Amino acid sequence: MQATQVGSGSITAEDLAALLPELEAFHARFGRFFCRSEGRGWGRRYLAGLLLPIVRKNVENIAEQVGAPPRKLQQLISESPWDDAGCVVELQRLVGEELGAPDGVLVIDDTGFAKKGRCSAGVGRQYSGTLGRRDNCQVGVFVGYASRHGHTLVDRRLYLLEPWFDPGAAARRRRAGVPEGLEFATKPQLAAELLRAADAAGVLPFGWVTADAAYGDGHDLRQVVADLGKWYCMEVSSTAEVYQRDPAWRVPARRPGRGHPPSRPRPTPSSPPSVTAGDLVGGLAASAWVRHRVTEGAKGPREYEFARVRVVEKRHRAPGPAGWLLARRPVGGGEVKHYLSNAPETVALAELAWVGCLRWTVEEDFELAKGEVGLDQYEVTKLRGWYHHMTLALLALSFVKFVQRKWEKQQAGQGQRPGGL
């Protein structure tokens, strides 16, 4: 029988039967967000179905395995107005209890879902890193949580392509259940929504945010993190520009007879030019690089060489805040990754290196969620259906993670799974 891989352990159908009391207790945390007792029951069955070793976890297959009418589960996912946003906050509270740490890290990334047709909310031809090409698909922006205790996904937003908001697409939006007031948002803007929501909920302790260059290159997104009072260590393109020292821009003196006095700083004769991150790092001495060991998921510890230098960011063609430019490369040389961070001068290089390398956690979570709890195996077209399925898949993933952690602790102490599993 196929098993759900969970690191050093695995959940089989027999294991899930033994874990049903734990699953009941887990689901009870979210019971108040479902409509009436019947809705809670169908939600519990759908969650159990996502954990079962089913080849494809669509509504029909789940219904068959858990003994539920397909129509009831379809209604739960696509039509029922249960509170998925409340479930997400409670999930974050639970993740905080299980995995939380003051230096926890939120990891932003997106993933694609290949789809046929044009009816599913947000679907269209677009680039998907998951697929490695432009194709007809949906794309979701997700935030993961990572700490020294573990990692999992904790929130999601569906990206709707801009043509979905054209005046001529009104009928299409109605069929897909897109709310009237919803407006177009870029992926970095959706990421900002996720960060603000996690901070406002206040139940998930975190001090850092990281992401790849698709998000790190966004000046405004980095500012959102700073405005929340958090530190970022985000990958940026090698063409990102910085100043090696204070650019010394000043507000020019008023010239007689020239109208209103100047208010914006401008370069002065002594102002240094900006340089790209790639050029600055390329000119560092060999002695600037330090080897550090970081954890790289299931592949075990990995070592890289890191270098860093204090810089002033260039934002929207003007000087921004002071911070760190961090660089990472394989031991002995190779492709260099660049990061910008607003962390203070006192932060240790080892901590910057750890945060910058945590993107692997969200990639591993996507792989597990798609391979084992059906994140990408939904067959719904409405916006509500997407959010409902994703919410329950995130709950299933977290349950798997918590079981994994419990098993690992048990194996370390007694050499067997809890309860004799």
Helices and strands as residue ranges (DSSP letters): E 4-6, E 9-11, H 13-18, H 20-28, G 31-33, H 36-51, H 59-66, H 70-78, H 84-99, E 105-114, E 124-128, E 133-147, E 150-159, G 162-165, G 167-169, H 170-175, H 187-201, E 208-211, H 213-216, H 219-227, E 231-236, E 241-243, E 275-276, H 277-282, G 286-288, E 290-295, G 297-299, E 301-315, E 318-330, E 337-341, H 349-356, H 359-372, H 383-414, G 418-420
